[in-house]
Amino acid sequence: MPRALAVAASLAVLAGACGAGDDGSAATTEPPVASVPSSIATTAPPATVPPDTTAPPATAPPTTAPTTTVAPETTTSTSVAPAAPVALPDVATVIDDVGLGAGFVLGTSPVAPVAWVLAPGDGPEAPGCEGLPAEALRAQPLDGSARTPALPDDPDLVGITTVTAHPDGRVLLVRACEGLFVDAHVGTADGDGAIRDVEPVDLPDSTLFSTIRLTPGGVTYVDRDQFDGTDGTLVELDVETGTTNVLLSGDVWDGVGLASGSLLHRTSTELFVDGFSLGTFPEAGPFAFDLELSDDGLDVATTTATGIAAYLGADDELVSLLDEEVAVLDWHPSGEAVLVNGPVTDEGTTPPRVVLLDGTTIPVEVGADAVGAAFSADGTSVVITNFVGGETIELLARALVFG
């Protein structure tokens, strides 16, 4: 779909009131200053078509040069070759249900049939967020066999908050407390589920932890004070050289560099690709919206105020997938569907659903409230954390195998 038609369609789907931000400052739809990511292919953005009278004119892409600073040299891990592309299985048919024991699933390995699980009381003891006991990350095989340590025995690696794996085998480990960034590390997944060669990543304390993402050459993140409403910057860090490249500055809340060379970001009220508006949405804070990049680095699923949408990079098109208040959990490795959770109602949490790119939804019945889930690297399983009530409240992990 041409960008002008995509803008019109997306505005119809995502249009909302544009009010004041969380900080009380006036909202703006003007995109910030941008530059091209250096570690991502720099192919030209798709050609645009002049908008018709029903669509607002596209915002001209910014042209200013990047700002580069140099930091002390660090080391990086050796990458693992990505797995071959996978197909979407018959997700309506569950052929096996494997219990994985207690714990909270943070993600799955890109190179092994393993889930990374936070296990209470298992592993080295260390104080965590607000002084509470921290939990160690364990590698849990999806066949239900015994767990093994996922990380070296190091207090700085206990209490991981998020685990994000790149298809090439690199793994991003982030710790946060009460919504604030603590620290980040990068390692490499091996064939047994362990994460090796773990090294710290030097990021500022004002980093929004939900915006830290792996790129082919390092990580990107948004540096922004989430309390005083000041402008932010989207920064690309080369973890090998320590060089930083400012990609965007201004009203920046989140952003991702696509493998095509395009840069997608959101402001306080609007979504942009290469400086062109894809639509507006009601005002919300930095953690109310999320950008989830697909495995091939071309597509982005975005949470909006009223549901989810996907920007399909190959087609330069924004499509509405679901018009409900849900959260995007994961892309299927095939790139043909996303996994969502919610909404939460008085009756409980709606079971996770697989949403195809045409909007078709397929519920994943789990028998109890699900608080997190992720697809396995081969795309044949979804690993789910169930919240189980009763005399003892616990989190149980399980793997559903599709046919």
ABEGO torsion letter per residue (X at the ends): XBAAAAAAAAAAAABBBBBBBAAGBBBBABBBBBBBBAABBABBBBBBBBBBAABBBBBBBBABBBBBBBBBBBBBBBBBBBBBBBBBBBAABBABBBBAEBEBBAEBBAABBBBBBBBBGBEBBBBBBGGBBBBBBBBBBAAGBBBBBABBBBAAABGBABBBBBAAGBBBBBBBBGGBBABBBBBBBBAAGBBBGBBBBBBBAABBAAABBBBAAEBBBBBBBAAAGBBBBBBBBBAAAGBBBBABBEBBABBBBBAAGBBBBBBAABBBBGGBBAEBBBBBBAAABBBBBBAAGABBBBBBAAEBBBBBAAAGBBBBABBBBBBBABBBAAGABBBBBOBBBAAEBBBBBBBBAAGBBBBBBAGBBBABBBBBAAGABBBBBBBBBEABBBBBBBBBBBX
